[in-house]
């Protein structure tokens, strides 16, 4: 997995984003999450896939893109994980959480017994699988790139019904056959706002840092990664592995941890990972938005503790004992 330097199309910017892309088409949960993040007045354009949304940022067509990152029931979105790990570097500048509400929508005049085909995004289908099996037994749902895309396909006659957001059903002239059909109430999707490399959001004291670490196929490789976090009292909030696709049996680990890279303990951890890993890609430090507080920093892991230790070492090296 190449982790190349930023290309000219991904040069740093010091201005706030004003043009946005999101996983489309219109009416997706990603559009709703973008509205929650930046309001409804900013110029925005839907893109057909996560890869296309990220490519728009890298090409300078937009200033930032809002894409789905993970779901509390179905886990991470591989297209986003791989899209951030590969290609020119991009930075996560913000996270947005949205609790999706699903409806089964169809063209006017369609009744539930008439439904012979259903489509939606794979994560959405997984979240309503039990409901579909109970109310439409024997039906094999079809996957689409987005929930709104499935609603658009139903409006065009490709499917009988779609699992989508109420706004998507309304936007594409569909009517709900059933509402609030999620199997698990309270499921949440995490979206991230991604921009070209540039100034980082200021540390707030309740932040996350995201990165990708590539390790070779050797005994204890993952332990070496985890040890660097544990040694500095840093809690991980997410970790999972992905094949690099460049070399067999070489994996990358996608991680989120508490803290901001501006903090000494986090910065030192990333520097240590740079030594023990084949490669490290920094994906950003940004305010935490999941209504949880970072764990208190141990006294020996504060910035003051690191500063005091550095000063002591300097005295030792100078012979000032």
C-alpha positions as a Markdown table, in Angstrom:
| # | Residue | x | y | z |
|---|---|---|---|---|
| 1 | Unk | 0.0 | 0.0 | 0.0 |
| 2 | Unk | 1.8 | 3.1 | -1.1 |
| 3 | Unk | 1.7 | 6.1 | 1.2 |
| 4 | Unk | 3.0 | 8.7 | -1.1 |
| 5 | Unk | 3.6 | 12.4 | -0.3 |
| 6 | Unk | 0.8 | 14.8 | -1.1 |
| 7 | Unk | 0.4 | 15.5 | -4.8 |
| 8 | Unk | 0.0 | 19.1 | -6.2 |
| 9 | Unk | -3.7 | 18.5 | -6.3 |
| 10 | Unk | -3.7 | 17.8 | -2.5 |
| 11 | Unk | -1.7 | 20.9 | -1.5 |
| 12 | Unk | -2.4 | 22.4 | 2.0 |
| 13 | Unk | -5.0 | 25.1 | 2.4 |
| 14 | Unk | -5.5 | 27.5 | 5.2 |
| 15 | Unk | -9.1 | 28.5 | 4.3 |
| 16 | Unk | -12.2 | 27.0 | 5.6 |
| 17 | Unk | -14.0 | 24.7 | 3.1 |
| 18 | Unk | -16.8 | 26.3 | 1.1 |
| 19 | Unk | -17.5 | 23.6 | -1.6 |
| 20 | Unk | -18.5 | 20.1 | -0.6 |
| 21 | Unk | -19.0 | 16.7 | -2.1 |
| 22 | Unk | -20.9 | 13.9 | -0.5 |
| 23 | Unk | -21.9 | 10.3 | -1.3 |
| 24 | Unk | -24.9 | 10.8 | -3.4 |
| 25 | Unk | -27.3 | 11.0 | -5.1 |
| 26 | Unk | -29.5 | 13.6 | -3.4 |
| 27 | Unk | -31.3 | 12.3 | -0.4 |
| 28 | Unk | -28.7 | 10.1 | 1.1 |
| 29 | Unk | -27.9 | 10.0 | 4.8 |
| 30 | Unk | -24.5 | 11.5 | 3.9 |
| 31 | Unk | -26.3 | 14.6 | 2.6 |
| 32 | Unk | -28.3 | 14.8 | 5.9 |
| 33 | Unk | -25.0 | 14.4 | 7.8 |
| 34 | Unk | -23.4 | 17.2 | 5.7 |
| 35 | Unk | -26.3 | 19.5 | 6.4 |
| 36 | Unk | -25.8 | 18.8 | 10.1 |
| 37 | Unk | -22.1 | 19.6 | 9.9 |
| 38 | Unk | -22.1 | 22.7 | 7.7 |
| 39 | Unk | -25.7 | 23.8 | 7.3 |
| 40 | Unk | -27.8 | 23.9 | 4.1 |
| 41 | Unk | -26.4 | 27.0 | 2.4 |
| 42 | Unk | -22.9 | 25.8 | 1.4 |
| 43 | Unk | -22.5 | 24.7 | -2.3 |
| 44 | Unk | -22.5 | 20.9 | -2.5 |
| 45 | Unk | -22.5 | 18.2 | -5.2 |
| 46 | Unk | -23.4 | 14.5 | -4.9 |
| 47 | Unk | -20.9 | 11.9 | -6.1 |
| 48 | Unk | -21.8 | 8.3 | -7.1 |
| 49 | Unk | -19.3 | 6.5 | -4.9 |
| 50 | Unk | -17.1 | 7.2 | -1.9 |
| 51 | Unk | -14.1 | 6.9 | -4.3 |
| 52 | Unk | -15.5 | 9.6 | -6.5 |
| 53 | Unk | -16.1 | 11.9 | -3.5 |
| 54 | Unk | -12.5 | 11.5 | -2.3 |
| 55 | Unk | -11.2 | 11.9 | -5.9 |
| 56 | Unk | -13.1 | 15.2 | -6.1 |
| 57 | Unk | -11.1 | 16.5 | -3.1 |
| 58 | Unk | -7.8 | 15.3 | -4.4 |
| 59 | Unk | -8.5 | 16.9 | -7.8 |
| 60 | Unk | -9.4 | 20.3 | -6.2 |
| 61 | Unk | -12.9 | 20.2 | -7.5 |
| 62 | Unk | -14.3 | 20.6 | -4.0 |
| 63 | Unk | -12.7 | 21.7 | -0.7 |
| 64 | Unk | -14.0 | 18.8 | 1.4 |
| 65 | Unk | -16.1 | 15.6 | 1.2 |
| 66 | Unk | -18.5 | 14.0 | 3.6 |
| 67 | Unk | -18.4 | 10.2 | 3.5 |
| 68 | Unk | -19.6 | 7.4 | 5.7 |
| 69 | Unk | -16.9 | 5.8 | 7.9 |
| 70 | Unk | -18.5 | 3.2 | 10.1 |
| 71 | Unk | -21.8 | 2.0 | 11.5 |
| 72 | Unk | -22.4 | 0.9 | 15.1 |
| 73 | Unk | -24.1 | -2.3 | 13.9 |
| 74 | Unk | -22.3 | -3.2 | 10.7 |
| 75 | Unk | -18.8 | -1.8 | 11.3 |
| 76 | Unk | -16.6 | 0.2 | 9.0 |
| 77 | Unk | -17.1 | 1.1 | 5.4 |
| 78 | Unk | -14.4 | -0.6 | 3.4 |
| 79 | Unk | -14.5 | 1.9 | 0.5 |
| 80 | Unk | -13.8 | 4.8 | 2.9 |
| 81 | Unk | -11.1 | 2.9 | 4.8 |
| 82 | Unk | -9.3 | 1.9 | 1.6 |
| 83 | Unk | -9.8 | 5.3 | 0.0 |
| 84 | Unk | -8.1 | 7.1 | 2.9 |
| 85 | Unk | -5.3 | 4.6 | 3.1 |
| 86 | Unk | -4.4 | 4.7 | -0.6 |
| 87 | Unk | -3.6 | 7.6 | -2.9 |
| 88 | Unk | -2.7 | 11.1 | -2.1 |
| 89 | Unk | -3.0 | 11.9 | 1.6 |
| 90 | Unk | -6.2 | 13.4 | 2.9 |
| 91 | Unk | -7.1 | 14.6 | 6.4 |
| 92 | Unk | -10.2 | 14.0 | 8.6 |
| 93 | Unk | -11.2 | 17.3 | 10.0 |
| 94 | Unk | -14.5 | 16.5 | 11.6 |
| 95 | Unk | -16.7 | 13.5 | 12.5 |
| 96 | Unk | -20.5 | 13.6 | 12.4 |
| 97 | Unk | -22.9 | 11.0 | 13.9 |
| 98 | Unk | -26.3 | 10.4 | 12.5 |
| 99 | Unk | -29.0 | 7.9 | 13.6 |
| 100 | Unk | -30.6 | 6.7 | 10.4 |
| 101 | Unk | -34.3 | 6.1 | 10.0 |
| 102 | Unk | -35.2 | 3.6 | 7.3 |
| 103 | Unk | -38.5 | 3.2 | 5.4 |
| 104 | Unk | -39.5 | 0.7 | 2.7 |
| 105 | Unk | -40.5 | 2.9 | -0.2 |
| 106 | Unk | -42.1 | 2.1 | -3.5 |
| 107 | Unk | -43.8 | 3.8 | -6.5 |
| 108 | Unk | -47.4 | 5.1 | -5.8 |
| 109 | Unk | -49.9 | 2.3 | -6.3 |
| 110 | Unk | -47.6 | -0.4 | -5.1 |
| 111 | Unk | -48.7 | -2.5 | -2.1 |
| 112 | Unk | -46.4 | -4.7 | 0.1 |
| 113 | Unk | -47.6 | -8.0 | -1.5 |
| 114 | Unk | -46.6 | -6.6 | -4.9 |
| 115 | Unk | -43.0 | -6.2 | -4.0 |
| 116 | Unk | -40.8 | -8.7 | -5.8 |
| 117 | Unk | -37.4 | -6.9 | -5.6 |
| 118 | Unk | -35.8 | -4.6 | -3.0 |
| 119 | Unk | -32.5 | -2.7 | -3.2 |
| 120 | Unk | -30.4 | -0.6 | -0.9 |
| 121 | Unk | -26.8 | 0.0 | 0.3 |
| 122 | Unk | -25.4 | -3.2 | 1.9 |
| 123 | Unk | -25.1 | -1.6 | 5.3 |
| 124 | Unk | -28.8 | -0.5 | 5.2 |
| 125 | Unk | -29.9 | -4.0 | 4.1 |
| 126 | Unk | -28.0 | -5.5 | 6.9 |
| 127 | Unk | -29.7 | -3.2 | 9.4 |
| 128 | Unk | -33.2 | -4.3 | 8.2 |
| 129 | Unk | -32.4 | -7.9 | 7.3 |
| 130 | Unk | -34.7 | -9.4 | 10.0 |
| 131 | Unk | -37.6 | -7.1 | 9.0 |
| 132 | Unk | -37.3 | -8.0 | 5.3 |
| 133 | Unk | -37.1 | -11.8 | 6.1 |
| 134 | Unk | -40.2 | -11.5 | 8.2 |
| 135 | Unk | -42.3 | -9.4 | 5.9 |
| 136 | Unk | -40.9 | -10.3 | 2.5 |
| 137 | Unk | -39.8 | -13.9 | 2.9 |
| 138 | Unk | -37.8 | -15.5 | 0.1 |
| 139 | Unk | -36.9 | -12.2 | -1.5 |
| 140 | Unk | -33.2 | -11.6 | -2.2 |
| 141 | Unk | -32.3 | -7.9 | -1.7 |
| 142 | Unk | -30.1 | -6.2 | -4.2 |
| 143 | Unk | -27.1 | -4.0 | -3.4 |
| 144 | Unk | -26.7 | -0.4 | -4.6 |
| 145 | Unk | -24.0 | 2.2 | -3.9 |
| 146 | Unk | -26.3 | 4.3 | -1.7 |
| 147 | Unk | -29.8 | 4.3 | -0.1 |
| 148 | Unk | -30.8 | 7.3 | -2.2 |
| 149 | Unk | -29.5 | 5.6 | -5.3 |
| 150 | Unk | -31.8 | 2.6 | -4.6 |
| 151 | Unk | -34.7 | 5.0 | -4.3 |
| 152 | Unk | -33.8 | 6.6 | -7.6 |
| 153 | Unk | -33.6 | 3.2 | -9.2 |
| 154 | Unk | -37.1 | 2.3 | -7.9 |
| 155 | Unk | -38.4 | 5.6 | -9.4 |
| 156 | Unk | -36.9 | 4.5 | -12.7 |
| 157 | Unk | -38.5 | 1.1 | -12.6 |
| 158 | Unk | -35.5 | -1.1 | -11.9 |
| 159 | Unk | -36.8 | -2.4 | -8.5 |
| 160 | Unk | -40.1 | -2.5 | -6.8 |
| 161 | Unk | -39.0 | -1.1 | -3.5 |
| 162 | Unk | -36.0 | 0.5 | -1.7 |
| 163 | Unk | -34.8 | 0.7 | 1.9 |
| 164 | Unk | -33.9 | 4.4 | 2.2 |
| 165 | Unk | -34.3 | 7.6 | 4.2 |
| 166 | Unk | -37.8 | 9.3 | 4.3 |
| 167 | Unk | -36.2 | 12.3 | 2.5 |
| 168 | Unk | -35.1 | 10.1 | -0.3 |
| 169 | Unk | -38.5 | 8.6 | -0.7 |
| 170 | Unk | -40.0 | 12.0 | -0.9 |
| 171 | Unk | -37.3 | 13.4 | -3.3 |
| 172 | Unk | -37.9 | 10.6 | -5.8 |
| 173 | Unk | -41.7 | 10.5 | -5.6 |
| 174 | Unk | -42.0 | 7.3 | -3.7 |
| 175 | Unk | -44.4 | 6.4 | -0.9 |
| 176 | Unk | -43.5 | 4.5 | 2.3 |
| 177 | Unk | -44.9 | 1.0 | 2.5 |
| 178 | Unk | -43.5 | 0.6 | 6.0 |
| 179 | Unk | -41.7 | 3.0 | 8.3 |
| 180 | Unk | -39.0 | 2.7 | 11.0 |
| 181 | Unk | -38.0 | -0.8 | 9.9 |
| 182 | Unk | -34.6 | -1.1 | 11.5 |
| 183 | Unk | -33.9 | -4.3 | 13.4 |
| 184 | Unk | -31.9 | -2.5 | 16.1 |
| 185 | Unk | -33.1 | 0.8 | 17.5 |
| 186 | Unk | -30.4 | 3.4 | 18.2 |
| 187 | Unk | -27.9 | 2.3 | 15.5 |
| 188 | Unk | -25.6 | 5.2 | 14.6 |
| 189 | Unk | -23.6 | 5.9 | 11.4 |
| 190 | Unk | -20.4 | 7.9 | 11.8 |
| 191 | Unk | -19.4 | 10.1 | 8.9 |
| 192 | Unk | -16.2 | 12.0 | 8.4 |
| 193 | Unk | -15.4 | 15.3 | 6.7 |
| 194 | Unk | -12.3 | 14.9 | 4.6 |
| 195 | Unk | -10.1 | 17.7 | 3.2 |
| 196 | Unk | -6.6 | 18.1 | 1.6 |
| 197 | Unk | -3.6 | 18.3 | 4.0 |
| 198 | Unk | -3.4 | 21.6 | 5.8 |
| 199 | Unk | -3.6 | 23.2 | 9.2 |
| 200 | Unk | -5.2 | 20.8 | 11.8 |
| 201 | Unk | -8.2 | 21.6 | 13.9 |
| 202 | Unk | -7.0 | 23.0 | 17.2 |
| 203 | Unk | -6.9 | 20.7 | 20.2 |
| 204 | Unk | -10.0 | 20.9 | 22.4 |
| 205 | Unk | -9.0 | 18.5 | 25.2 |
| 206 | Unk | -11.6 | 15.9 | 23.9 |
| 207 | Unk | -10.2 | 14.8 | 20.5 |
| 208 | Unk | -9.5 | 11.8 | 18.4 |
| 209 | Unk | -6.6 | 10.9 | 16.2 |
| 210 | Unk | -6.9 | 8.6 | 13.2 |
| 211 | Unk | -4.1 | 6.8 | 11.4 |
| 212 | Unk | -3.2 | 3.7 | 9.4 |
| 213 | Unk | -0.2 | 1.6 | 10.3 |
| 214 | Unk | 1.3 | -0.9 | 8.0 |
| 215 | Unk | 3.1 | -3.9 | 9.6 |
| 216 | Unk | 4.9 | -6.8 | 8.0 |
| 217 | Unk | 4.1 | -10.5 | 8.5 |
| 218 | Unk | 6.2 | -11.1 | 11.6 |
| 219 | Unk | 5.6 | -12.4 | 15.1 |
| 220 | Unk | 4.5 | -9.7 | 17.5 |
| 221 | Unk | 4.0 | -7.0 | 14.9 |
| 222 | Unk | 0.6 | -6.0 | 16.2 |
| 223 | Unk | 1.8 | -6.2 | 19.8 |
| 224 | Unk | 4.6 | -3.7 | 18.9 |
| 225 | Unk | 1.9 | -1.3 | 17.7 |
| 226 | Unk | -0.3 | -1.7 | 20.7 |
| 227 | Unk | 2.6 | -1.4 | 23.1 |
| 228 | Unk | 3.4 | 2.1 | 22.0 |
| 229 | Unk | -0.1 | 3.3 | 22.9 |
| 230 | Unk | -0.2 | 1.5 | 26.2 |
| 231 | Unk | 3.2 | 2.8 | 27.3 |
| 232 | Unk | 1.9 | 6.3 | 27.0 |
| 233 | Unk | -1.5 | 5.7 | 28.5 |
| 234 | Unk | -3.5 | 6.3 | 25.3 |
| 235 | Unk | -6.8 | 4.5 | 24.8 |
| 236 | Unk | -7.8 | 3.2 | 21.4 |
| 237 | Unk | -11.4 | 3.7 | 20.4 |
| 238 | Unk | -11.2 | 1.6 | 17.2 |
| 239 | Unk | -8.8 | -0.9 | 15.6 |
| 240 | Unk | -9.2 | -3.2 | 12.6 |
| 241 | Unk | -7.1 | -4.7 | 9.9 |
| 242 | Unk | -7.2 | -4.5 | 6.2 |
| 243 | Unk | -5.1 | -6.2 | 3.5 |
| 244 | Unk | -2.8 | -3.8 | 1.8 |
| 245 | Unk | -3.5 | -5.4 | -1.6 |
| 246 | Unk | 0.0 | -4.5 | -2.6 |
| 247 | Unk | 1.9 | -7.4 | -1.0 |
| 248 | Unk | 0.5 | -10.7 | 0.1 |
| 249 | Unk | 0.0 | -11.2 | 3.9 |
| 250 | Unk | 1.0 | -7.6 | 4.7 |
| 251 | Unk | -1.8 | -5.8 | 6.5 |
| 252 | Unk | -2.6 | -2.3 | 7.6 |
| 253 | Unk | -4.2 | -1.5 | 10.9 |
| 254 | Unk | -6.7 | 1.4 | 10.9 |
| 255 | Unk | -6.8 | 3.0 | 14.3 |
| 256 | Unk | -8.5 | 5.7 | 16.2 |
| 257 | Unk | -7.1 | 6.8 | 19.6 |
| 258 | Unk | -8.0 | 9.4 | 22.2 |
| 259 | Unk | -6.0 | 12.6 | 22.0 |
| 260 | Unk | -4.6 | 15.2 | 19.6 |
| 261 | Unk | -1.3 | 14.9 | 17.7 |
| 262 | Unk | -0.3 | 18.3 | 19.3 |
| 263 | Unk | -0.2 | 16.5 | 22.7 |
| 264 | Unk | 3.2 | 15.2 | 23.6 |
| 265 | Unk | 2.1 | 11.7 | 24.4 |
| 266 | Unk | 0.2 | 11.3 | 21.1 |
| 267 | Unk | 3.0 | 12.9 | 19.0 |
| 268 | Unk | 5.6 | 10.6 | 20.6 |
| 269 | Unk | 3.5 | 7.6 | 20.0 |
| 270 | Unk | 3.2 | 8.4 | 16.3 |
| 271 | Unk | 6.9 | 8.9 | 16.1 |
| 272 | Unk | 7.5 | 5.5 | 17.8 |
| 273 | Unk | 5.1 | 3.8 | 15.3 |
| 274 | Unk | 7.1 | 5.4 | 12.5 |
| 275 | Unk | 10.1 | 3.5 | 13.8 |
| 276 | Unk | 8.5 | 0.1 | 14.3 |
| 277 | Unk | 6.0 | 0.0 | 11.4 |
| 278 | Unk | 6.7 | -0.5 | 7.7 |
| 279 | Unk | 4.7 | 2.8 | 7.2 |
| 280 | Unk | 2.3 | 5.1 | 9.0 |
| 281 | Unk | -0.3 | 7.4 | 7.5 |
| 282 | Unk | -1.6 | 10.1 | 9.7 |
| 283 | Unk | -5.3 | 10.7 | 8.9 |
| 284 | Unk | -6.0 | 13.6 | 11.2 |
| 285 | Unk | -6.7 | 14.9 | 14.8 |
| 286 | Unk | -10.2 | 16.4 | 15.3 |
| 287 | Unk | -12.8 | 17.1 | 18.0 |
| 288 | Unk | -14.6 | 14.0 | 19.3 |
| 289 | Unk | -18.3 | 14.2 | 18.6 |
| 290 | Unk | -19.8 | 10.9 | 20.0 |
| 291 | Unk | -21.0 | 12.5 | 23.2 |
| 292 | Unk | -18.3 | 10.6 | 25.2 |
| 293 | Unk | -15.4 | 12.1 | 27.1 |
| 294 | Unk | -11.8 | 11.0 | 26.7 |
| 295 | Unk | -10.4 | 9.2 | 29.7 |
| 296 | Unk | -8.4 | 11.4 | 32.1 |
| 297 | Unk | -4.7 | 11.6 | 31.2 |
| 298 | Unk | -2.4 | 10.0 | 33.8 |
| 299 | Unk | -0.1 | 12.4 | 35.6 |
| 300 | Unk | 3.0 | 10.8 | 34.1 |
| 301 | Unk | 1.5 | 11.2 | 30.6 |
| 302 | Unk | 0.7 | 14.9 | 30.6 |
| 303 | Unk | 2.5 | 17.4 | 28.4 |
| 304 | Unk | 4.1 | 18.9 | 31.6 |
| 305 | Unk | 5.5 | 15.4 | 32.5 |
| 306 | Unk | 7.0 | 15.1 | 29.0 |
| 307 | Unk | 8.5 | 18.6 | 29.2 |
| 308 | Unk | 10.0 | 17.9 | 32.6 |
| 309 | Unk | 11.4 | 14.6 | 31.3 |
| 310 | Unk | 13.0 | 16.3 | 28.2 |
| 311 | Unk | 14.5 | 19.0 | 30.4 |
| 312 | Unk | 16.0 | 16.3 | 32.8 |
| 313 | Unk | 17.5 | 14.4 | 29.8 |
| 314 | Unk | 19.0 | 17.6 | 28.5 |
| 315 | Unk | 20.7 | 18.2 | 31.8 |
| 316 | Unk | 22.0 | 14.7 | 31.9 |
| 317 | Unk | 23.5 | 15.0 | 28.4 |
| 318 | Unk | 25.1 | 18.3 | 29.4 |
| 319 | Unk | 26.6 | 16.8 | 32.5 |
| 320 | Unk | 24.5 | 18.9 | 34.8 |
| 321 | Unk | 23.7 | 16.3 | 37.4 |
